[in-house]
Structure formats: C-alpha cells, structure tokens
Amino acid sequence: MIPAAHVAKFARALPYWMSLALFPLIAFVAGQGGWWLLAMPLMTWWLFSLLDLAMGLDLENADPATPEADLFWYRLVTLVWFPLQLVTIFALIHFVTQSETLSTAEAFGLFFGVGVISGTIGINYSHELMHQSNRLERWLADLLLASVLYSHFRSEHLLVHHRYVGTTRDPVTARYNEGFFRFFPRVLRDSLISAFQAEKAMLARRDKAWTDPANPFWRYWLLQGLFVTLAFALGGWLGVALFIFQAAIAVWQLELTNYIEHYGLTRKHLGEGKYEHVQPRHSWNAAHKASNWLLINLQRHSDHHYKPDRRFPLLQNYTEDAAPQLPFGYPVMTMAAMIPPLWRRIMNPRVKAWRKQFYPEISDWQPYNKGALPAPR
C-alpha cells in the first residue's frame, strides 16, 4: 500500500496531468489541417493503447485513508479542465468559421477531435466532480456536461445508475449478447427518461411538481441553451452544427465506456424484486497503467461502484478473485465494442466464466439475459 505521505507528492500526481497536453496539440492541428486531424484519436486511442502494452499493469493501491488535503494536485487537474475545454471549443468555433484555409470536411474532422477530448476526458472529469459534495465541483460537472449537451447524465448517474446497476432498472448496464449498436439508441432514450423520472420522483416526495424551480433540468436546459447561443454568436449556423457535432462524438465516447463497464454483469435476484448489494464483482476492472493515467483511474470501476464517494487517486485495484478483469484497457476495449462479433468473441466467454465463478448456484440465466426479472423495489 502506498502511504499517504507519498501519495501527496506532486511527482505522484503528475502523470494524471498528461491530458492537458491535448490542448496545445489540437491548437496545432487546427492550424495544419489535412492528415494532422488524425492526431487527436491517435493520441487518445492508439498511443495510450501502446503505452499500456509497454508499461503493463499498476497493481499498487494508495492508502484509502489519505486525507483530502493531501490530494490537492490530483483535484487541481479536474478543476482547471473546464475553463480550458470551454475556451478551446469556442475559440475553435470562431477560428474555423472565419478560416479560409480549412474545408468544411476538415472543420468537421477537427471537431471530431474536439469531441474525443470533451468525451474521453471532459465527461470523465465531470463524472469525478459530480460525486463530490463541494458545490464548486458539482457546478463544474454541470458545466462540462452542458458543453456536450448531456446534462441529464448527472441525474441519471447519481440517482439511477449507482442505485440500480446490474438490474433491469438500469439502462446503462449492457445485457449479455447485446451489441453496442443495439445498446446505444436504447441508452440514449432510456437514460434521459429515467433521469427525468428520478428527479420528478424526488420532487414529488417533497410535495413539489416537476415544474418547480428546484428541478435541476431547468438548469440543464438553461446552460445548454446558453452554450448553443454562444456557438451561434461566434460562428452562425455552422458554429452551432460544429458544436452539436462535437457533443455527439463526446456522448458516443461516454456511452462506449458505459457499455464496457458492466457488460453482462448482473446482481443476483433474491426474489420479490430484491437484489443483492453492489459488490466489486459487478463492474469490470482494468489495471492498465497508462490508460488509467489518462482516465484518472476510471478503469478501477469495481471500487468506484463499491465506494462511490472515493476520489480517483484512492480508488483500489481488485484481483480476479474479487472482480472480473478486462483483457485490455478502455481504449482497446471501446474499439473492440464497435465490432460486435469481435466483442462477443472476447467478452462472452469471460461473462460465462464470471457466472461460474461467482454464481455457480444459478442454472438458468435466461431471465438475466432477457432483462425479464422484476424491477428492483
């Protein structure tokens, strides 16, 4: 176990700051155009996949009792990300719509790269921030999500996903044998509905209607509207189209990640709509070092669901005795998810092994596969 005094050192936190190098890179790419536009997906997907191969696994765990004061350098990278992302998105909208050197195809190619950044990193950082009690961090999470037009993710994630993960009531838990191209439209529809219903139910328990100003959806819609308006002010309708395009790419990146995090994993139904408590075994774990630097330990997802309020540098790694293991980090696994036959070949045998390891007493998995079990109470 890594002691708190060592965790607190800047040198220990420095690898998690590598994501900031993407901002000067995309500024350079914007000025070059052409084949340089491939640099963003290459840097995030392929480079970190190669680094994972070279650097291997990180099996060390930080002392979970490390005081929050010792996590300053880790928290800071998540705090400075939003203003940098905001300036990048809207500066590039202004630049592209005024440029005489970039073609329309190149403009959308550039904003594909912007979406990779705002989805792979930005939404991931918003995920870290929304789990904190600090008001500034929660606001930054809302602003990051509004910048990709996916504000309801906070409500869905905190009120639905963490509560119902691994059950039929969680839209984000990918079912066994469900390909990504079936999962994606389903989760886009169902997560928005479930998020709104969850907030509506919370208000009803306080004898308030969904139209009450306390409903965070008013804030979500206002922030998203402001960002779309700013995109129009800086770049007209082309600016709006580019903004929406980067948001779509970001959401695609998020839902690819959601797809792989719980694929085929279910909580045991105990009868009458009751399910076992969430355990580390209900999320796929990945200990790949470089991609965990890029994704601030998101791949230690088994511990995140077990201890949702634990900050990212303190998330624990689990061995295969406690949690199922992905064969590669998220960059490789998300690419595999885009090829359903390849995905099933890699993952279905692992799901079957997981079932045999943790639930040998269950002989009929069809109700789990089909989502036919009762919704949790």
QUICORTA-V118342 format. One record per residue. RES is the residue in one small letter. PHI is phi in degrees with one decimal (NA if undefined). PSI is psi in whole degrees, 0 to 359 (NA if undefined). OMEGA is omega in degrees with one decimal (999 if undefined). Layout:
# QUICORTA-V118342
RES&PHI&PSI&OMEGA + RES&PHI&PSI&OMEGA
This chain:
# QUICORTA-V118342
m&NA&136&-179.2 + i&-81.1&121&-177.5 + p&-68.3&156&-176.3 + a&-57.7&321&-178.2 + a&-61.4&326&178.9 + h&-79.5&322&177.7 + v&-58.0&323&-174.8 + a&-69.7&345&-175.0 + k&-69.8&142&179.7 + f&-59.9&321&-178.3 + a&-60.6&328&179.5 + r&-71.2&326&-178.8 + a&-84.2&339&-171.7 + l&-53.8&319&-179.3 + p&-58.4&332&179.5 + y&-72.7&350&178.6 + w&-88.6&359&-177.8 + m&-59.4&332&-177.8 + s&-60.2&333&-178.4 + l&-65.8&340&178.2 + a&-66.4&344&179.6 + l&-69.3&335&-178.6 + f&-69.6&308&175.7 + p&-64.5&331&178.9 + l&-64.9&314&-177.5 + i&-71.4&332&174.5 + a&-64.7&318&177.6 + f&-64.7&315&-179.1 + v&-60.5&320&-179.5 + a&-60.8&326&179.5 + g&-78.3&342&-176.3 + q&-98.0&317&-176.7 + g&67.5&197&176.2 + g&59.6&219&-176.4 + w&-67.1&343&177.7 + w&-61.3&339&-178.4 + l&-64.6&343&177.0 + l&-76.6&352&-173.8 + a&-62.5&324&-175.7 + m&-67.5&307&176.1 + p&-64.0&327&178.1 + l&-63.7&320&-178.9 + m&-68.6&320&-174.4 + t&-86.4&319&-176.5 + w&-88.4&304&-170.7 + w&-81.5&317&-177.7 + l&-61.2&313&-177.7 + f&-72.6&336&172.3 + s&-66.5&317&177.6 + l&-67.1&321&177.7 + l&-64.0&322&175.9 + d&-60.0&318&-179.8 + l&-63.1&320&-177.4 + a&-77.7&323&-171.0 + m&-97.0&341&175.9 + g&76.2&209&-172.4 + l&-99.7&152&172.3 + d&-112.4&105&-175.0 + l&-101.8&2&-179.9 + e&-77.9&149&176.8 + n&-121.6&135&174.2 + a&-75.8&153&176.7 + d&-60.9&115&-177.1 + p&-65.7&346&178.1 + a&-89.0&8&178.7 + t&-57.2&128&-178.5 + p&-63.4&150&-179.1 + e&-60.9&329&179.1 + a&-60.9&334&179.9 + d&-84.3&1&-177.4 + l&-107.0&18&-174.5 + f&-54.2&311&-174.6 + w&-69.1&335&176.5 + y&-76.4&315&-179.2 + r&-64.8&325&-173.3 + l&-61.4&321&-178.1 + v&-63.6&326&178.0 + t&-75.7&335&-179.7 + l&-79.1&325&-176.2 + v&-86.2&349&-174.3 + w&-65.3&315&-173.8 + f&-58.1&308&-179.9 + p&-59.9&326&178.6 + l&-68.2&318&178.5 + q&-66.1&317&-179.0 + l&-59.9&310&-179.8 + v&-61.6&319&-179.1 + t&-62.5&311&-177.5 + i&-58.9&309&-171.4 + f&-82.4&333&172.9 + a&-65.9&320&179.6 + l&-71.3&326&174.7 + i&-60.7&314&179.2 + h&-64.9&317&-178.5 + f&-63.5&312&-175.2 + v&-65.9&317&-176.6 + t&-73.1&345&175.9 + q&-101.7&351&-174.0 + s&-74.0&143&174.5 + e&-107.3&2&-176.5 + t&-105.0&332&-179.2 + l&-92.0&132&174.2 + s&-75.0&170&177.2 + t&-61.7&319&178.5 + a&-62.3&319&178.2 + e&-66.2&323&178.5 + a&-60.6&315&179.4 + f&-71.5&329&174.2 + g&-63.8&320&177.2 + l&-62.8&316&-177.2 + f&-76.7&345&165.7 + f&-61.9&314&177.5 + g&-63.5&322&176.7 + v&-61.7&317&179.0 + g&-64.4&325&176.0 + v&-61.7&318&178.7 + i&-67.3&310&-175.4 + s&-69.3&337&177.0 + g&-90.0&306&-177.4 + t&-63.3&318&-176.5 + i&-102.9&307&-172.5 + g&-59.1&310&179.6 + i&-66.7&325&177.8 + n&-62.7&317&177.6 + y&-66.8&323&177.0 + s&-62.6&326&177.6 + h&-62.9&317&176.5 + e&-63.7&316&-175.1 + l&-70.1&323&-175.8 + m&-68.3&340&-179.8 + h&-83.1&357&-177.3 + q&-95.0&158&-179.5 + s&-87.6&345&-179.0 + n&-65.8&130&-175.4 + r&-64.8&321&179.0 + l&-60.1&315&-178.2 + e&-65.2&321&178.0 + r&-65.8&322&176.6 + w&-65.5&319&177.9 + l&-62.4&322&176.1 + a&-60.7&315&179.3 + d&-63.3&320&-179.4 + l&-67.7&319&177.7 + l&-62.5&317&-179.5 + l&-69.2&324&177.1 + a&-63.9&328&-178.7 + s&-71.7&351&173.6 + v&-122.1&16&174.2 + l&57.0&38&-177.8 + y&-136.0&43&-173.5 + s&-61.3&327&-177.0 + h&-64.4&348&179.1 + f&-56.8&325&-179.7 + r&-62.8&312&180.0 + s&-63.3&315&-178.6 + e&-62.9&318&-175.1 + h&-69.4&313&-174.8 + l&-78.5&323&-172.9 + l&-96.5&338&-175.8 + v&-116.0&301&-172.0 + h&-59.7&309&-176.8 + h&-66.6&330&-179.2 + r&-78.6&322&-170.6 + y&-115.5&11&-178.5 + v&-51.9&141&177.9 + g&77.5&13&177.4 + t&-128.8&172&-178.9 + t&-68.4&347&-177.2 + r&-88.4&355&-179.6 + d&-102.1&110&-179.7 + p&-63.1&335&-170.7 + v&-83.6&343&177.2 + t&-76.2&112&-180.0 + a&-73.3&131&-178.0 + r&-78.7&157&176.9 + y&-57.8&130&178.4 + n&73.9&6&176.7 + e&-84.5&113&179.5 + g&-70.4&159&-176.9 + f&-61.0&325&-175.6 + f&-76.3&348&167.5 + r&-90.1&322&-178.6 + f&-65.4&317&-170.5 + f&-60.6&305&179.1 + p&-64.6&327&178.6 + r&-63.5&315&-176.2 + v&-72.5&327&176.9 + l&-60.9&317&-179.5 + r&-74.4&306&-169.9 + d&-71.7&327&-178.7 + s&-69.9&325&176.5 + l&-65.6&315&-180.0 + i&-64.1&314&-177.1 + s&-67.2&324&177.8 + a&-63.9&314&-179.8 + f&-64.3&317&-179.8 + q&-64.2&324&179.2 + a&-66.1&317&178.1 + e&-67.7&320&178.3 + k&-61.5&318&179.4 + a&-66.0&321&177.8 + m&-62.9&318&178.1 + l&-65.8&321&-179.6 + a&-62.6&325&178.4 + r&-66.3&342&176.3 + r&-104.0&17&179.5 + d&59.1&41&178.4 + k&-123.3&147&176.9 + a&-80.9&164&179.8 + w&-65.5&339&179.1 + t&-77.9&355&-179.5 + d&-61.1&142&179.0 + p&-57.7&342&179.1 + a&-71.6&346&178.0 + n&-66.6&118&-177.4 + p&-63.8&344&178.7 + f&-62.0&331&175.1 + w&-62.6&318&177.5 + r&-66.4&319&178.9 + y&-57.9&309&-176.8 + w&-65.3&322&179.9 + l&-64.8&312&-178.8 + l&-63.7&316&179.0 + q&-63.3&319&177.8 + g&-62.9&322&178.5 + l&-64.2&319&-179.5 + f&-68.7&321&176.4 + v&-64.4&319&178.3 + t&-62.9&318&178.0 + l&-63.9&321&177.7 + a&-61.9&320&178.3 + f&-68.0&319&-179.5 + a&-63.5&326&-177.1 + l&-89.0&332&-173.2 + g&-141.9&12&179.9 + g&64.4&203&-177.5 + w&-66.9&330&174.9 + l&-65.2&320&176.9 + g&-60.7&318&177.5 + v&-63.6&316&179.9 + a&-61.6&318&179.1 + l&-66.4&320&178.8 + f&-63.0&314&179.7 + i&-65.7&323&179.9 + f&-63.7&314&179.3 + q&-64.8&326&177.6 + a&-64.6&319&179.4 + a&-63.1&318&177.7 + i&-64.1&319&179.6 + a&-62.4&316&-179.9 + v&-65.6&320&175.7 + w&-58.2&316&178.0 + q&-62.6&317&179.0 + l&-61.0&311&-174.4 + e&-73.2&335&169.6 + l&-61.8&318&178.5 + t&-65.7&314&177.4 + n&-57.7&322&-177.7 + y&-60.3&315&-174.1 + i&-81.5&340&-172.0 + e&-68.3&331&-176.3 + h&-133.8&15&-174.1 + y&-49.9&122&173.6 + g&74.7&358&-176.6 + l&-94.1&132&-175.7 + t&-134.5&150&171.4 + r&-85.1&144&-176.8 + k&-68.0&131&176.0 + h&-80.6&124&-176.5 + l&-95.0&358&-179.2 + g&106.6&145&176.2 + e&56.0&39&176.4 + g&76.1&14&177.6 + k&-102.5&140&-179.3 + y&-128.2&154&176.3 + e&-62.2&161&178.1 + h&-69.3&155&178.4 + v&-66.8&133&178.7 + q&-127.7&166&177.6 + p&-54.7&333&-177.9 + r&-70.9&354&-177.7 + h&-95.0&11&174.8 + s&-140.3&145&176.0 + w&-74.6&136&-179.5 + n&-107.5&144&175.2 + a&-141.4&126&-175.3 + a&-103.6&19&-175.6 + h&-68.8&126&-166.0 + k&-64.9&305&-172.0 + a&-65.7&315&-179.5 + s&-69.2&334&173.0 + n&-71.9&330&171.8 + w&-64.2&312&-178.7 + l&-62.4&321&-172.2 + l&-103.2&20&-179.0 + i&39.2&56&172.7 + n&64.6&20&176.3 + l&-57.8&331&-177.0 + q&-71.7&347&171.2 + r&-84.9&51&-170.4 + h&-72.0&335&178.2 + s&-61.2&319&179.5 + d&-76.9&327&179.5 + h&-60.1&318&179.9 + h&-75.3&335&177.7 + y&-76.9&322&179.8 + k&-133.3&78&-171.2 + p&-62.7&336&-177.6 + d&-90.2&4&-179.4 + r&-78.8&127&-179.3 + r&-68.4&155&-167.6 + f&-58.4&324&-178.7 + p&-69.2&345&-177.5 + l&-102.1&0&177.9 + l&-61.4&139&-173.9 + q&-96.6&147&173.4 + n&-91.2&143&178.7 + y&-116.2&147&175.3 + t&-82.2&173&-177.2 + e&-67.0&346&176.0 + d&-70.7&336&-175.8 + a&-112.6&334&-175.5 + a&-147.5&144&177.6 + p&-69.9&146&-173.6 + q&-112.6&133&172.5 + l&-77.0&144&-179.5 + p&-72.7&336&179.7 + f&-138.1&169&176.0 + g&-72.3&173&-176.8 + y&-56.8&320&-179.5 + p&-55.4&316&178.9 + v&-71.2&318&-175.5 + m&-67.6&325&177.5 + t&-68.7&325&175.3 + m&-66.2&320&177.9 + a&-64.5&325&-179.0 + a&-63.6&336&178.6 + m&-75.9&354&177.6 + i&-123.0&85&-171.1 + p&-50.5&317&178.3 + p&-61.0&320&177.5 + l&-65.7&317&179.6 + w&-58.5&311&-178.6 + r&-63.3&323&179.5 + r&-64.9&324&179.7 + i&-77.4&314&-165.8 + m&-97.1&327&-176.5 + n&-60.3&318&175.8 + p&-62.8&329&178.7 + r&-71.4&323&175.9 + v&-64.0&316&179.8 + k&-62.7&320&178.3 + a&-66.5&322&177.9 + w&-62.9&316&179.4 + r&-62.2&317&-179.7 + k&-66.7&323&-177.9 + q&-71.3&313&-171.3 + f&-99.7&337&-176.4 + y&-135.1&58&-178.7 + p&-64.6&341&-178.2 + e&-78.4&345&179.7 + i&-88.5&118&-178.5 + s&-99.9&334&-177.4 + d&-116.4&107&-178.3 + w&-96.9&359&-176.5 + q&-58.8&317&178.1 + p&-60.6&327&176.9 + y&-71.7&316&-178.8 + n&-61.5&321&-174.4 + k&-90.2&356&-176.6 + g&65.8&34&-173.4 + a&-96.7&359&-179.8 + l&-74.7&158&178.6 + p&-61.1&146&175.2 + a&-65.9&142&179.8 + p&-62.4&145&-177.9 + r&-79.0&NA&999
